[in-house]
Amino acid sequence: MQIKLMAGAAVLALVLPMAAYAQSSVAVEPGTGNVVGVITETNMPRFREYVVREHHPSYRYDREVVVGAELPQAGVTYWEVPREYGPTEYRYTILNDRTVLVDPKTRRIIQIIG
């Protein structure tokens, strides 16, 4: 019984953040639960290499870099994600030397790449 409770708590710990994430105007593919427009695990290594090659400056962000955080209106520069890494309406930027995808309409972090 105790194992079932612990397993249930573990599932909730995983599901609740995803539910909050899905409510933040992120498109989810019907029937699959996959978030549309993010960099997939398969493309992440190549995209990280691309970002390093581009050598854009990092913005100094004085808050925690987390999904859902809203970035300031001024000072942050956003770059387009090349189609070869997956179709997306999001842009990427570099915060505190970490690459993140951002919804340009809301300035909210959608995905932390690394």
C-alpha positions in Angstrom: 0.0 0.0 0.0 2.8 2.4 0.9 4.5 1.7 -2.4 1.3 2.5 -4.3 1.1 5.8 -2.4 4.7 6.7 -3.2 4.2 5.8 -6.9 1.0 7.9 -7.0 2.9 10.8 -5.5 5.7 10.4 -8.0 3.2 10.5 -10.9 1.5 13.6 -9.5 4.9 15.3 -9.2 5.5 14.7 -12.9 2.0 15.4 -14.1 1.2 18.6 -12.3 4.1 20.6 -13.7 3.1 19.4 -17.2 -0.5 20.5 -16.7 0.7 23.9 -15.7 3.0 24.0 -18.7 0.2 23.0 -21.0 -1.9 25.8 -19.7 0.7 28.5 -20.6 -0.5 28.8 -24.2 1.8 26.1 -25.5 0.2 24.1 -28.3 -0.1 20.3 -27.6 -0.6 17.9 -30.4 -4.0 16.2 -30.0 -3.9 12.5 -29.1 -0.2 12.5 -28.4 0.5 15.0 -25.7 3.6 16.2 -27.5 4.3 19.9 -27.3 4.3 21.5 -30.7 7.1 23.8 -31.7 9.8 22.9 -29.2 13.2 21.4 -29.9 12.9 17.6 -29.7 15.4 15.5 -27.7 16.6 14.2 -31.1 17.4 17.7 -32.4 18.8 19.2 -29.1 22.5 18.1 -29.6 22.6 19.6 -33.1 20.8 22.7 -32.0 23.2 23.2 -29.1 26.1 23.0 -31.6 24.4 25.5 -33.8 23.9 28.0 -31.0 27.6 27.6 -30.0 28.7 28.2 -33.6 26.5 31.4 -33.8 28.2 32.7 -30.7 25.5 35.2 -29.7 26.0 37.1 -26.4 24.4 36.0 -23.2 21.9 38.3 -21.5 22.4 38.6 -17.7 19.1 37.6 -16.2 18.7 38.3 -12.5 16.0 35.7 -11.9 15.8 31.9 -12.0 15.8 30.6 -15.6 12.6 28.4 -15.5 9.9 27.5 -17.9 7.1 30.0 -17.7 9.3 33.0 -16.6 8.5 36.2 -18.4 11.5 38.0 -19.7 11.8 41.8 -19.6 10.5 43.9 -22.5 13.9 45.6 -23.2 17.4 44.3 -23.5 16.8 40.7 -24.6 17.6 39.8 -28.2 15.8 36.9 -29.9 16.9 34.8 -32.9 14.9 32.6 -35.2 15.3 28.8 -34.9 16.3 27.4 -38.3 13.7 25.1 -39.8 16.1 22.1 -39.8 15.7 21.9 -36.0 11.9 21.6 -36.3 9.1 24.0 -37.2 8.5 26.5 -34.4 7.0 29.9 -33.9 9.3 30.4 -31.0 12.6 32.2 -30.9 15.7 31.4 -28.9 17.9 33.6 -26.7 20.7 33.0 -24.3 20.2 33.8 -20.6 23.1 33.4 -18.1 24.9 31.2 -20.7 21.8 28.9 -21.1 19.9 28.6 -24.4 16.1 28.9 -24.0 13.1 29.0 -26.4 10.8 31.9 -25.8 7.3 32.8 -27.1 7.9 36.2 -28.7 4.3 37.3 -28.1 4.4 36.8 -24.4 8.2 36.8 -23.7 7.7 33.6 -21.6 10.3 30.8 -21.6 8.8 27.8 -23.3 11.8 25.4 -23.1 15.3 25.3 -21.6 17.7 23.8 -24.1 20.8 23.8 -22.0 
